[in-house]
Amino acid sequence: MTRLTASLDGIGLLGPGLQNWPQTRSILRGEAIYLSCRTQLPAPQTLPAAERRRATAAVKLTLATGLEAVAAAGMQAAHLATVFTSSGSDGLNCHEICAALACSDRMISPTRFHNSVHNAASGYWGIATGAMAPSTVLCALDASFGVGLLEALVQVAVLQQPVLLLAYDTGYPEPLHSVRPIPDSFGLALALTPKRSDRSLARLSIRAAAPFTDDPANTLTNADLDALRRSIPAARALPLLEALSRGESGTVVLDHLPGQGLAVTIDPS
């Protein structure tokens, strides 16, 4: 196997000033103006009432983007293997637990503790969709999107089954924000499948033996969106989305580890 390859059949997206993939695609094409504003997280209506009350920003973000990608791909969420990847999962929940530990009684809310594990979003996804398929949860700090994409492409190639990739990050309030300055929530979901279909947007591939490059990462035409790319790890996928939105072919280099880029080839034909 010289290349890890999959067809991209559906995209879900939510971020600052970005409400879904169709609106984001229009902005990336230059057909609509980008206006930055706080990410609007929808209520997770697919969850039972008890879980809905406990849902964090990470849960709302992954449910919104994942379900959008699944619907666009015409897939059944309950049957899809998933790969979740995030540099830190839920920043506000982390802040609240740290604040509780800094108090004199040091009591932590059971709900806060329950939501503190890195696979919390994966667990809520299973509750909301009834999915019993395998789920992988990854974290690689600022390289989390690239690691997640590699893992998802490996699973598609080896298992020859569709895989849903969900990459997300949420913002940190102060004082954590001063050392981890992620300003807001951003989520992206990609529905990947081994075989091309009428819904396929493009084929994505990465060289299996040499996925990385010393070449600099692609930047975005829109300066505000490029600032978003640099400030939220999950948004490092935006150059790939810009090329997809324009139907471009070729190789896009995404920020990965310092001094190292992930080279992703797009074939829209």
Phi, psi and chi 1 to 4 in degrees:
 res  aa     phi    psi   chi1   chi2   chi3   chi4
   1 MET       -  114.0 -177.4 -175.2  -59.5      -
   2 THR   -93.2  -25.8   58.4      -      -      -
   3 ARG  -136.4  145.0  -58.2 -167.8   71.3   86.5
   4 LEU   -92.2  119.2  -58.9  169.2      -      -
   5 THR  -133.2  143.2  -56.8      -      -      -
   6 ALA  -153.4  152.2      -      -      -      -
   7 SER   -86.9  140.4  -73.1      -      -      -
   8 LEU   -99.0  113.3  173.5   60.1      -      -
   9 ASP  -105.9  -15.2  -80.6   19.3      -      -
  10 GLY  -160.0  144.8      -      -      -      -
  11 ILE  -128.7  137.0  -59.8  174.5      -      -
  12 GLY  -123.8  139.2      -      -      -      -
  13 LEU  -149.9  142.2 -168.8  141.1      -      -
  14 LEU  -153.5  130.3 -171.8   60.1      -      -
  15 GLY  -167.2 -173.2      -      -      -      -
  16 PRO   -59.8  113.2  -22.1   33.6      -      -
  17 GLY    74.6    6.1      -      -      -      -
  18 LEU  -122.8  113.3  -56.3  172.5      -      -
  19 GLN   -94.8  -25.8  -59.6  167.4   10.5      -
  20 ASN  -172.5  177.2   50.0   44.8      -      -
  21 TRP   -68.2  -45.0  169.9 -121.0      -      -
  22 PRO   -57.9  -42.0  -28.6   37.4      -      -
  23 GLN   -67.1  -41.9 -179.6 -121.6   13.5      -
  24 THR   -64.0  -39.5  -57.0      -      -      -
  25 ARG   -60.6  -40.5 -179.3  178.2   56.0 -158.4
  26 SER   -63.8  -39.3  -63.8      -      -      -
  27 ILE   -66.7  -45.4  -67.5  171.0      -      -
  28 LEU   -65.0  -28.7  -68.8  171.5      -      -
  29 ARG   -78.6  -10.2  -75.5  175.4  172.6  172.5
  30 GLY    83.0   13.6      -      -      -      -
  31 GLU   -89.0  -15.8  -60.5  168.2   -9.6      -
  32 ALA  -137.0  155.0      -      -      -      -
  33 ILE   -85.4  138.6  -62.9  172.6      -      -
  34 TYR   -88.1  123.6  175.5   61.1      -      -
  35 LEU  -120.8  110.4  -61.3  173.3      -      -
  36 SER   -72.4  137.3 -178.2      -      -      -
  37 CYS  -157.7  168.0   62.0      -      -      -
  38 ARG   -59.5  144.1  -62.4  -68.7  -62.5  176.7
  39 THR   -63.4  129.4  -60.3      -      -      -
  40 GLN   -95.9  107.6  -57.2  -62.1  -50.0      -
  41 LEU   -91.0  119.7  -63.7  170.4      -      -
  42 PRO   -74.9  154.1   28.3  -33.6      -      -
  43 ALA   -65.9  137.0      -      -      -      -
  44 PRO   -80.4   82.2   28.5  -32.2      -      -
  45 GLN   -65.0  -21.2  -60.3  -64.4  -20.8      -
  46 THR   -77.7   -9.1   50.0      -      -      -
  47 LEU   -88.0  148.0  -76.4  172.1      -      -
  48 PRO   -59.7  157.5  -21.3   31.8      -      -
  49 ALA   -55.6  -42.8      -      -      -      -
  50 ALA   -62.8  -45.3      -      -      -      -
  51 GLU   -71.0  -32.6  -78.0   74.3   20.4      -
  52 ARG   -61.5  -37.9 -164.3 -177.9  -48.6  149.1
  53 ARG   -67.5  -29.1  -72.8 -166.2  -64.5  -87.8
  54 ARG   -91.3   -6.8  -58.4 -171.8 -172.8  104.2
  55 ALA   -64.3  132.2      -      -      -      -
  56 THR   -92.6  178.7   63.8      -      -      -
  57 ALA   -60.1  -38.3      -      -      -      -
  58 ALA   -64.1  -39.5      -      -      -      -
  59 VAL   -67.3  -47.0  171.6      -      -      -
  60 LYS   -60.7  -40.0  -63.6  173.5 -177.0  174.7
  61 LEU   -65.9  -47.8 -171.5   58.3      -      -
  62 THR   -72.0  -34.7   49.8      -      -      -
  63 LEU   -65.0  -43.6  -80.2  173.8      -      -
  64 ALA   -63.9  -48.2      -      -      -      -
  65 THR   -73.4  -40.2   56.0      -      -      -
  66 GLY   -63.6  -45.3      -      -      -      -
  67 LEU   -68.3  -33.1  -68.0  174.7      -      -
  68 GLU   -64.6  -43.9 -177.7 -171.5   -1.0      -
  69 ALA   -66.0  -41.4      -      -      -      -
  70 VAL   -64.1  -43.0  168.6      -      -      -
  71 ALA   -63.5  -43.2      -      -      -      -
  72 ALA   -63.7  -33.4      -      -      -      -
  73 ALA   -83.8   -9.8      -      -      -      -
  74 GLY    67.2   30.2      -      -      -      -
  75 MET  -100.5  170.0  -63.7  176.9  177.4      -
  76 GLN  -104.3  116.0  -63.8  -66.1  -39.5      -
  77 ALA   -58.8  -34.3      -      -      -      -
  78 ALA   -65.2  -20.4      -      -      -      -
  79 HIS  -102.6   -0.1  -58.2  153.6      -      -
  80 LEU   -93.2  128.5  -86.9  178.2      -      -
  81 ALA   -66.8  148.8      -      -      -      -
  82 THR  -129.5  150.2   50.2      -      -      -
  83 VAL  -125.8  113.4  174.5      -      -      -
  84 PHE   -99.9  136.3  -73.7   76.6      -      -
  85 THR  -143.2  132.5 -175.1      -      -      -
  86 SER  -154.4  145.4  174.2      -      -      -
  87 SER   -74.2  -21.9   71.5      -      -      -
  88 GLY  -161.1    2.4      -      -      -      -
  89 SER    62.8 -115.9 -165.1      -      -      -
  90 ASP  -104.2  105.2 -162.3  -71.1      -      -
  91 GLY   -66.0  -39.8      -      -      -      -
  92 LEU   -67.0  -41.4  177.1   60.0      -      -
  93 ASN   -62.1  -41.4 -162.1   60.7      -      -
  94 CYS   -60.5  -42.6  180.0      -      -      -
  95 HIS   -61.9  -45.4  165.7   81.3      -      -
  96 GLU   -64.8  -38.0  -65.2  -67.9  -14.6      -
  97 ILE   -67.3  -42.8  -70.6  176.1      -      -
  98 CYS   -61.7  -40.1  -70.1      -      -      -
  99 ALA   -65.2  -39.6      -      -      -      -
 100 ALA   -65.4  -41.0      -      -      -      -
 101 LEU   -67.5  -24.1  -69.8  173.1      -      -
 102 ALA   -82.8   -8.7      -      -      -      -
 103 CYS   -84.6  169.0  -65.6      -      -      -
 104 SER   -69.2  -35.6   57.1      -      -      -
 105 ASP   -86.3  -16.7   60.2    8.6      -      -
 106 ARG    53.8   29.9  -60.8  170.3   65.5   85.4
 107 MET   -85.7  130.9  -63.8  -64.9  -70.1      -
 108 ILE  -108.1  131.7  -61.6  175.0      -      -
 109 SER   -58.0  132.2  158.4      -      -      -
 110 PRO   -57.1  -34.3  -24.4   34.3      -      -
 111 THR   -66.4  -42.3  -60.8      -      -      -
 112 ARG   -60.2  -45.9  -68.9  -67.9 -179.3 -164.5
 113 PHE   -62.9  -43.3 -178.5   76.7      -      -
 114 HIS   -57.1  -38.0  162.2   86.5      -      -
 115 ASN   -89.3    0.8  -76.4  -36.3      -      -
 116 SER   -82.6  -18.0   67.7      -      -      -
 117 VAL   -72.1  149.9  -67.8      -      -      -
 118 HIS   -69.5  -20.1 -164.9   67.9      -      -
 119 ASN   -96.7   17.6   63.9  -10.7      -      -
 120 ALA   -59.8  -44.2      -      -      -      -
 121 ALA   -62.0  -38.0      -      -      -      -
 122 SER   -63.5  -41.2  169.9      -      -      -
 123 GLY   -63.9  -43.5      -      -      -      -
 124 TYR   -66.1  -34.0  -81.1   89.2      -      -
 125 TRP   -60.7  -42.5  174.7  -96.2      -      -
 126 GLY   -63.4  -40.1      -      -      -      -
 127 ILE   -65.3  -44.1  -65.6  170.4      -      -
 128 ALA   -71.4  -34.8      -      -      -      -
 129 THR  -107.7  -11.7   64.7      -      -      -
 130 GLY    75.1   15.1      -      -      -      -
 131 ALA   -68.5  129.9      -      -      -      -
 132 MET  -115.1    4.5  -60.2  -68.6  -73.5      -
 133 ALA   -72.4  160.1      -      -      -      -
 134 PRO   -59.1  145.0  -24.6   34.5      -      -
 135 SER  -132.2  130.5 -177.6      -      -      -
 136 THR  -109.6  136.7  -56.9      -      -      -
 137 VAL  -123.0  125.9  179.7      -      -      -
 138 LEU  -126.7  156.1  -59.7  171.4      -      -
 139 CYS  -149.3  128.6  174.7      -      -      -
 140 ALA  -142.4   42.7      -      -      -      -
 141 LEU    47.3 -128.3 -162.9   61.6      -      -
 142 ASP   -72.5  -10.6  -70.2  -14.9      -      -
 143 ALA   -95.2   14.4      -      -      -      -
 144 SER   -62.7  -39.0  -67.5      -      -      -
 145 PHE   -63.6  -47.2  173.7   75.0      -      -
 146 GLY   -61.6  -41.3      -      -      -      -
 147 VAL   -65.0  -40.3  167.4      -      -      -
 148 GLY   -64.6  -41.4      -      -      -      -
 149 LEU   -64.8  -41.9 -179.7   58.4      -      -
 150 LEU   -60.4  -46.2  -84.4  170.5      -      -
 151 GLU   -61.8  -43.1  172.5   65.1   20.7      -
 152 ALA   -64.8  -41.3      -      -      -      -
 153 LEU   -67.3  -36.6  -69.9  175.9      -      -
 154 VAL   -62.8  -44.5  167.0      -      -      -
 155 GLN   -64.4  -41.3  -70.1 -164.3   19.7      -
 156 VAL   -61.7  -44.0  170.1      -      -      -
 157 ALA   -68.6  -41.0      -      -      -      -
 158 VAL   -79.8  -44.7  172.6      -      -      -
 159 LEU   -86.7  -19.8  -57.6  175.4      -      -
 160 GLN    56.2   43.1  -72.0  -63.9  -65.8      -
 161 GLN  -135.3  154.6  -65.1  177.8   -5.4      -
 162 PRO   -64.5  148.3  -21.4   33.8      -      -
 163 VAL  -136.8  138.7  172.9      -      -      -
 164 LEU  -103.8  120.2  179.6   65.0      -      -
 165 LEU   -96.1  127.9  170.2   64.1      -      -
 166 LEU  -123.8  110.7  -58.8  104.9      -      -
 167 ALA  -109.8  135.0      -      -      -      -
 168 TYR  -158.2  154.4   65.3   98.2      -      -
 169 ASP  -146.7  149.3  -77.6  -62.7      -      -
 170 THR  -123.1  159.2   63.9      -      -      -
 171 GLY   -77.2  158.4      -      -      -      -
 172 TYR  -109.2  132.1  -73.4   87.4      -      -
 173 PRO   -78.2  167.7   27.5  -32.1      -      -
 174 GLU   -68.1  147.9  -67.4  -69.3   -1.6      -
 175 PRO   -88.1   -6.7   33.7  -37.4      -      -
 176 LEU   -61.4  -32.5  -67.8  173.6      -      -
 177 HIS   -59.4  -29.5 -175.0  -93.1      -      -
 178 SER   -67.9  -24.7   62.5      -      -      -
 179 VAL  -107.9  -16.5  -66.5      -      -      -
 180 ARG  -136.1   78.2 -171.8   62.3  176.1  156.9
 181 PRO   -78.9   57.4   30.2  -35.1      -      -
 182 ILE   -84.2  118.1  -63.5  177.5      -      -
 183 PRO   -82.8  -21.9   31.0  -35.2      -      -
 184 ASP  -164.3  179.5 -157.9   -9.2      -      -
 185 SER   -88.3  140.4  -62.8      -      -      -
 186 PHE  -144.9  130.9 -177.4   96.9      -      -
 187 GLY  -136.0  147.7      -      -      -      -
 188 LEU  -142.5  134.9  166.7   67.1      -      -
 189 ALA  -126.0  136.0      -      -      -      -
 190 LEU  -124.8  123.0  -56.2  178.7      -      -
 191 ALA   -91.9  112.5      -      -      -      -
 192 LEU  -112.6  142.1  -58.1  166.5      -      -
 193 THR  -142.5  150.0 -179.4      -      -      -
 194 PRO   -71.3  -25.0   21.9  -31.6      -      -
 195 LYS  -115.4  140.2  -64.2 -179.5  179.3  178.4
 196 ARG   -68.2  144.4 -175.1 -176.4  -64.3  -83.7
 197 SER  -134.2  177.9   73.3      -      -      -
 198 ASP   -63.3  -21.9  -67.1  -19.8      -      -
 199 ARG   -87.9   -9.6  -63.2  175.0 -176.5  -92.5
 200 SER   -62.0  133.3  -63.7      -      -      -
 201 LEU   -89.7  -32.7  -55.6  172.2      -      -
 202 ALA  -176.4  168.1      -      -      -      -
 203 ARG  -101.6  133.7  -64.8  -79.1  -76.2  176.5
 204 LEU  -109.7  139.3  -55.3 -178.1      -      -
 205 SER  -147.8  153.0   66.7      -      -      -
 206 ILE  -136.1  138.8  -67.8  175.6      -      -
 207 ARG   -64.2  122.7  -69.7  178.9   63.9 -169.3
 208 ALA   -65.4  -39.8      -      -      -      -
 209 ALA   -85.1  -21.4      -      -      -      -
 210 ALA  -145.1   72.2      -      -      -      -
 211 PRO   -76.1  -14.0   26.4  -33.4      -      -
 212 PHE  -108.4  162.0  -55.0  113.3      -      -
 213 THR  -145.5  156.4  175.5      -      -      -
 214 ASP   -86.1   -7.4  -65.0  -26.6      -      -
 215 ASP   -63.0  147.3  -66.8  -18.0      -      -
 216 PRO   -66.8  152.4   24.2  -33.4      -      -
 217 ALA   -67.5  147.2      -      -      -      -
 218 ASN   -64.7  146.2  -73.4   67.9      -      -
 219 THR  -111.6  173.0   58.8      -      -      -
 220 LEU  -103.6  149.1  -66.4  155.5      -      -
 221 THR   -64.1  -41.4  -54.0      -      -      -
 222 ASN   -79.6  120.7 -175.0  -59.9      -      -
 223 ALA   -63.9  -36.9      -      -      -      -
 224 ASP   -67.7  -40.1  -69.5  -25.6      -      -
 225 LEU   -69.1  -33.5  -72.5  175.5      -      -
 226 ASP   -68.4  -34.2 -159.3   56.5      -      -
 227 ALA   -64.1  -37.5      -      -      -      -
 228 LEU   -63.5  -43.4 -171.7   62.3      -      -
 229 ARG   -56.0  -40.8  174.0 -173.0   68.4   86.6
 230 ARG   -80.1  -19.5  -70.9 -177.7  -86.4  105.9
 231 SER   -99.0  -20.4   62.7      -      -      -
 232 ILE  -126.1  121.1  -55.4  179.2      -      -
 233 PRO   -54.9  -42.5  -30.1   37.2      -      -
 234 ALA   -64.2  -24.5      -      -      -      -
 235 ALA   -77.9    0.7      -      -      -      -
 236 ARG   -64.8  -13.2  -69.2 -178.9  165.6 -164.1
 237 ALA   -77.2   -8.8      -      -      -      -
 238 LEU   -58.7  -38.6  -80.0  170.8      -      -
 239 PRO   -61.0  -34.8  -27.0   37.5      -      -
 240 LEU   -64.6  -42.1  174.9   64.9      -      -
 241 LEU   -67.9  -35.7  -62.1  178.3      -      -
 242 GLU   -63.4  -44.2 -176.1  175.7   64.8      -
 243 ALA   -64.0  -40.6      -      -      -      -
 244 LEU   -62.9  -41.9  -73.3  167.0      -      -
 245 SER   -63.3  -27.2   73.6      -      -      -
 246 ARG   -98.5    3.0  -63.2  175.5  178.4  176.6
 247 GLY    66.2   27.0      -      -      -      -
 248 GLU   -82.1  150.6  -63.4  173.0   -9.3      -
 249 SER  -110.5  162.6   59.7      -      -      -
 250 GLY   124.6 -167.8      -      -      -      -
 251 THR  -108.9  132.0  -61.6      -      -      -
 252 VAL  -111.8  132.8  174.8      -      -      -
 253 VAL  -101.0  124.1  177.5      -      -      -
 254 LEU  -107.0  143.5  -55.1  178.6      -      -
 255 ASP   -54.6  134.3  -82.6  -48.7      -      -
 256 HIS  -129.4 -116.9 -165.0   64.8      -      -
 257 LEU   -81.0  162.4  -65.5  172.5      -      -
 258 PRO   -54.1  126.9  -28.4   36.6      -      -
 259 GLY    76.9    9.0      -      -      -      -
 260 GLN  -138.2  129.2 -176.4 -176.2   68.8      -
 261 GLY  -112.2  155.5      -      -      -      -
 262 LEU  -101.4  121.9  178.0   66.2      -      -
 263 ALA   -94.9  115.8      -      -      -      -
 264 VAL  -116.9  125.4 -176.0      -      -      -
 265 THR   -97.2  135.9  -60.4      -      -      -
 266 ILE  -113.0  131.2  -56.3  171.2      -      -
 267 ASP  -127.2  100.5  176.8    8.0      -      -
 268 PRO   -80.5   -5.1   29.9  -32.3      -      -
 269 SER   -76.0      -   61.2      -      -      -
